[in-house]
């Protein structure tokens, strides 16, 4: 393999990976808590799209519970995102030296 071919393969891989990232960031993940009382939808880039709250948890007395459920629902959705991200990109970059620990910025 000559040097030009090697660099072309590198550029092709970079473009493929960029396309995979772009597609992943458009995916939508849903997390729920409290047996469906709270539902959160986020995109693959971790942008929160919506939070749905059941009318049964809106009283003032329930506020601390609501906060806990919101946190749990968001964490649930982000956990699903993290898991699928690793599966989605693991097949592509897992064997490339230096990229096996690649993550989305701010993704834990």
C-alpha positions in Angstrom: 0.0 0.0 0.0 1.4 3.4 -0.9 1.2 6.5 1.2 -1.4 8.2 -0.9 -3.7 5.2 -0.6 -3.2 5.1 3.1 -4.2 8.7 3.5 -7.2 8.2 1.3 -8.4 5.4 3.5 -7.9 7.6 6.5 -10.0 10.4 4.9 -12.7 7.9 3.9 -12.8 6.5 7.5 -13.1 10.1 8.9 -16.0 10.9 6.6 -17.8 7.6 7.4 -17.3 8.3 11.1 -18.5 11.9 10.8 -21.7 10.6 9.0 -22.3 8.0 11.8 -21.9 10.8 14.4 -24.3 13.0 12.6 -26.9 10.3 12.2 -26.6 9.3 15.9 -27.1 12.8 17.1 -30.5 12.8 15.3 -31.7 9.7 17.1 -34.3 10.2 19.8 -34.2 8.4 23.2 -37.0 8.2 25.7 -36.6 7.7 29.4 -39.4 7.2 32.0 -39.7 7.2 35.7 -42.5 6.6 38.2 -44.2 3.9 36.1 -44.7 6.4 33.3 -45.7 9.4 35.4 -42.7 11.3 33.9 -41.4 10.9 30.4 -38.4 12.7 28.9 -37.2 12.6 25.2 -33.7 13.6 24.3 -31.7 13.6 21.0 -28.4 11.8 20.5 -26.5 15.0 21.2 -28.2 15.0 24.7 -30.6 17.9 23.9 -33.8 17.5 25.9 -36.7 17.6 23.5 -39.6 17.2 25.9 -40.7 16.4 29.4 -44.2 15.0 29.9 -45.7 15.1 33.4 -48.8 13.2 34.4 -51.5 15.4 35.9 -51.5 13.2 38.9 -48.2 14.6 40.2 -48.7 18.3 39.9 -49.8 19.3 43.4 -47.4 21.3 45.7 -47.1 18.5 48.1 -45.8 16.3 45.3 -43.1 18.8 44.1 -40.2 17.0 45.8 -41.4 13.7 44.3 -41.7 15.4 40.9 -38.2 16.7 41.0 -36.9 13.2 41.9 -38.9 11.7 39.1 -37.6 14.2 36.6 -34.0 13.5 37.5 -34.6 9.8 37.3 -36.3 10.1 33.9 -33.5 12.2 32.4 -30.9 9.8 33.8 -32.8 6.9 32.4 -32.9 8.4 28.9 -29.2 9.4 29.0 -28.3 5.9 30.2 -30.1 4.5 27.1 -28.2 7.0 24.9 -24.9 6.1 26.5 -25.5 2.4 26.0 -26.6 2.7 22.3 -23.8 5.1 21.5 -21.2 2.6 22.7 -22.9 -0.2 20.7 -23.4 2.1 17.6 -19.8 3.3 17.4 -18.1 0.4 19.1 -18.4 -1.7 15.9 -16.9 1.0 13.8 -14.1 2.4 15.9 -13.4 -0.3 18.5 -10.4 -1.7 16.7 -8.8 1.6 15.7 -5.9 2.4 17.9 -6.4 5.6 19.9 -10.2 5.8 19.2 -11.4 3.0 21.5 -12.2 5.5 24.2 -14.0 8.0 21.9 -17.0 9.7 23.5 -19.4 12.5 22.8 -18.3 15.7 24.5 -20.0 15.9 27.9 -21.1 12.2 27.7 -20.1 10.3 30.8 
